[in-house]
Structure formats: C-alpha cells, structure tokens
Amino acid sequence: MTRMTKHTFTLAATLAGAALFAGSASGAIVINAQAGAWPSSPQVEEQNASANLSEEFGTSGEQNLTQTFEVLTANTLNVETIYIRYKLGVVGKDFTLAIYEVADVDAGTLTLGNPVFQSGTLTTPANIVTANNETTMSFDVSGESVSLSPTNGTNGYAFHLVGTDSNTKVFNWLRAANVGSAGIAYQEGSAIFGSEGGRDFGFAIEGTVIPEPASLALLGLGGLLMLGRGRRA
C-alpha cells in the first residue's frame, strides 16, 4: 500500500441523507447522529466511503469491525470527537468502542496492542428512517481524556467496534471500495482487501494538538512583554 506523507488523510468526507439515530449519551460519552455533520478539518481522516458498500457487525459471525489509522500531527492529539459514517442502524442495540495501539496499521491480520481508551456499553438510540438510510454518528469523548501520540513507521492505532448483543446486528459501517492510504478496515480481525489494495471505513477524529513546551514558553514570554508595555504606557 502507498503510505501517505501529508498530515491528514481522508476516510469519509461526502455525506448524504438525514439523521438515522437521535442523540444519546452513555456515561461521559455523548452520541449524536445527523446528516452533514462531518468535520471540516479533522486531524485524522480517511477517504470517501461509498454509500453502496458497507459491513454490518453484531451478528454471530461478525461481532466486531476495526479501522486502523495513523496520527501524523506534530505533537500529541487530545481526542474530542470521533466520527463514523454508517447506515441501517437498529434501535436499542448494545456495543462498545475502543482505541488500541497497533504495531502495523497495514497488517493482513489485526493484532491489538495496549488499550488507549475503552468505553462502557453504548446503546443505539431511536431510529429515524430516511430515503438512503445513511448518516454520520459522532462520539463526544472530550470528557474521557483520550490522548494519541504521533505515529511513525508502520505503527499506529485501531478504532475497534464490538457488538455485545448476541447475534444481533447493530448497524452497517460504510466503507470505501479501494484506497491507498495507510490503515485498513478489518472484519473479525482480518483485513478487507480489494483488487487495488486495502479498504477503509468512514472514520475521522477531531481534537486539539498540544503545543510543544517551547511554544508555550514563547507564548508566555509574549504575554509578559505585552503586559510590560501596557504598564509603561
């Protein structure tokens, strides 16, 4: 696969349709769903997901889906909101989400490393049926203190969804046909490949990049200088 060199990459940017799930909350994580809610400048993003291609999870044979990704920001990224693009959700179904470290974001078989973040049980809220049954779900994790260090080489992270209701579909996660970016979509730990390479789910992360200590010191010095000038005036 071709590894990207730019600081952001795209997994799902085009949105269509109206909301499928209404807003919901579980613990400190707030879930919202609506069409057109994709972030304009996320720090982590992949390529466009096709409305006609998706993978469902929560059934007995497909209990989990995963998307690996890199963090190419200059400094640590404090995660605030996670976005996925999906359709055909089922009301009142339980699932969990987590972020793990991985040694190789393009491995054919997924091996999860240390957990960075693990949610409690989340539940899909009221279903709003639309013409094309697709929308964006966002997870506000700003109260969870989720921090991701920049990655290099093959290492990165995995966003992991698990259906916890036995043999019950949760929703279909939209994915792209074939993409060339680093990171792959996984179903039950096996990479989903096409004729041109790995496939990716609709996924993005928005947050705040922590400034370097030197930058913070310069900002503080600048503030003191301005204060001094104000007093002399």
C-alpha positions in Angstrom: 0.0 0.0 0.0 1.1 3.6 -0.6 1.8 5.4 2.7 0.7 8.9 2.9 3.1 11.7 3.7 0.7 14.6 4.4 -0.6 15.4 7.9 -4.2 14.5 7.3 -5.8 11.7 5.4 -9.4 11.1 4.3 -11.7 8.2 5.0 -15.3 9.6 4.6 -15.9 13.1 3.5 -19.1 13.1 1.4 -22.3 12.9 3.4 -25.9 12.3 2.2 -29.3 11.7 3.8 -30.8 12.7 7.1 -30.3 11.5 10.7 -30.6 7.8 11.4 -30.0 7.8 15.2 -31.1 10.6 17.6 -28.7 12.0 20.2 -27.9 9.7 23.1 -25.4 9.5 26.0 -23.7 6.7 27.9 -21.6 7.9 30.8 -19.3 10.7 29.7 -19.7 9.8 26.0 -22.3 11.7 24.1 -23.6 10.1 20.9 -25.2 12.3 18.1 -26.2 11.4 14.6 -27.2 13.7 11.7 -26.5 14.2 8.0 -23.9 16.7 7.0 -22.1 16.5 10.4 -18.7 15.6 9.0 -15.9 17.8 10.4 -14.3 20.3 8.0 -10.7 19.9 9.2 -10.2 16.8 11.3 -6.7 15.8 12.4 -7.3 12.2 11.4 -9.4 11.3 8.3 -9.6 8.7 5.5 -11.1 8.6 2.0 -14.7 8.8 0.8 -16.8 5.8 1.8 -19.3 4.5 -0.8 -23.0 4.6 0.1 -23.3 1.2 -1.7 -20.5 -0.6 0.3 -20.7 -1.4 4.0 -20.1 -4.1 6.5 -22.5 -4.9 9.3 -21.5 -6.1 12.8 -23.1 -7.5 15.9 -24.2 -10.7 14.2 -22.9 -14.1 15.4 -20.3 -14.4 12.6 -19.3 -10.7 12.6 -19.2 -9.3 16.1 -16.5 -6.7 15.5 -15.2 -4.2 13.0 -12.0 -2.2 13.2 -10.3 0.6 11.3 -6.5 1.2 11.8 -5.1 4.7 11.4 -2.0 6.9 11.8 -1.7 10.2 13.8 0.5 12.5 11.7 0.2 15.6 13.9 3.4 17.3 15.1 2.5 16.7 18.8 0.1 14.8 21.0 -3.5 14.9 19.8 -6.2 15.2 22.5 -9.2 13.5 21.0 -12.5 15.4 21.4 -14.9 13.8 18.8 -14.8 10.6 16.8 -16.9 10.3 13.6 -18.1 7.3 11.6 -20.3 7.1 8.5 -23.0 4.4 8.7 -26.5 3.2 7.7 -29.2 0.8 8.6 -28.9 1.1 12.4 -31.1 -1.0 14.7 -32.7 0.7 17.8 -31.6 -0.3 21.3 -28.6 -2.5 20.4 -25.5 -2.5 22.7 -22.0 -2.1 21.5 -18.6 -0.8 22.8 -15.8 1.2 21.2 -12.1 1.3 22.0 -8.8 2.6 20.6 -5.8 0.3 20.8 -2.1 0.7 19.8 -1.0 -1.5 16.9 2.5 -2.3 15.5 1.4 -2.3 11.9 -1.6 -0.4 10.5 -1.5 -2.4 7.2 -1.1 -5.9 8.6 -3.2 -8.6 7.0 -4.3 -9.9 10.4 -5.1 -7.5 13.1 -3.1 -7.7 16.4 -4.4 -5.3 19.1 -1.8 -3.9 21.4 -2.2 -1.8 24.6 -5.6 -0.1 25.0 -5.6 3.7 24.9 -9.3 4.1 25.5 -12.2 1.7 26.2 -15.8 2.7 26.6 -18.5 1.2 28.7 -21.6 -0.2 27.0 -23.2 2.2 24.5 -26.7 1.8 23.1 -28.1 2.8 19.7 -30.9 5.3 20.2 -34.2 6.0 18.3 -34.1 5.2 14.6 -35.1 7.8 12.1 -35.7 6.1 8.7 -34.5 8.1 5.7 -34.6 7.6 1.9 -31.0 6.3 1.7 -30.6 5.2 5.4 -27.1 6.7 5.8 -25.7 9.4 8.1 -22.8 10.3 10.4 -22.6 9.3 14.1 -20.3 11.3 16.4 -18.9 10.2 19.7 -18.0 13.1 22.0 -15.2 11.7 24.2 -13.9 15.1 25.4 -14.6 14.1 29.0 -12.6 10.9 28.7 -9.0 12.3 28.4 -8.1 10.4 25.3 -4.6 11.4 24.1 -2.8 9.9 21.0 0.9 10.4 20.4 2.1 11.0 16.9 3.0 7.8 15.0 5.9 6.9 12.7 6.8 3.9 10.5 4.2 1.2 10.5 2.9 1.8 14.0 -0.5 3.4 14.7 -3.8 2.8 16.3 -7.0 0.8 15.8 -10.6 2.0 16.4 -12.5 -1.1 17.4 -16.3 -1.5 17.5 -17.8 -4.6 19.2 -21.5 -5.7 19.2 -22.3 -7.0 22.6 -25.9 -8.1 22.0 -25.7 -11.8 21.0 -26.4 -12.5 17.3 -27.9 -9.0 16.7 -27.0 -6.5 14.0 -26.0 -3.1 15.4 -25.5 -1.1 12.1 -23.7 -1.1 8.8 -20.4 0.8 8.8 -19.9 2.4 5.3 -16.5 1.8 3.6 -14.6 2.7 0.5 -14.0 0.3 -2.3 -10.2 0.6 -2.6 -7.9 3.2 -1.1 -4.2 3.8 -1.0 -3.7 5.4 2.4 -2.1 3.8 5.5 -4.7 1.9 7.6 -7.1 -0.8 6.7 -10.7 -1.9 7.5 -10.9 -5.2 9.4 -13.8 -7.6 9.9 -13.2 -10.1 12.8 -9.5 -9.2 12.8 -9.0 -10.0 9.0 -8.2 -7.1 6.7 -10.7 -6.3 4.0 -8.8 -6.2 0.7 -9.9 -5.2 -2.9 -8.2 -5.5 -6.2 -6.3 -2.3 -5.7 -5.4 -2.6 -2.0 -7.0 -2.3 1.4 -10.4 -0.9 2.1 -11.3 1.8 4.7 -14.3 2.6 6.8 -15.9 6.0 7.1 -13.9 7.4 10.1 -12.4 10.6 11.4 -11.1 12.2 14.6 -11.3 15.8 15.6 -9.4 17.2 18.6 -6.7 19.6 19.8 -3.0 19.3 19.2 -1.0 20.1 22.3 1.7 22.8 21.6 5.3 22.0 22.3 6.8 23.2 25.6 9.0 25.7 23.7 5.9 27.2 22.0 4.1 27.5 25.3 7.1 29.3 26.8 7.2 31.8 23.9 3.5 32.5 24.3 4.1 33.1 28.0 7.0 35.4 27.3 5.0 37.3 24.7 2.2 37.8 27.2 4.6 39.2 29.8 6.2 41.6 27.2 2.7 42.9 26.2 1.9 43.4 29.9 5.1 45.3 30.5 4.4 47.6 27.5 0.9 48.2 28.8 2.2 49.3 32.2 4.8 51.6 30.7 2.2 53.2 28.5 
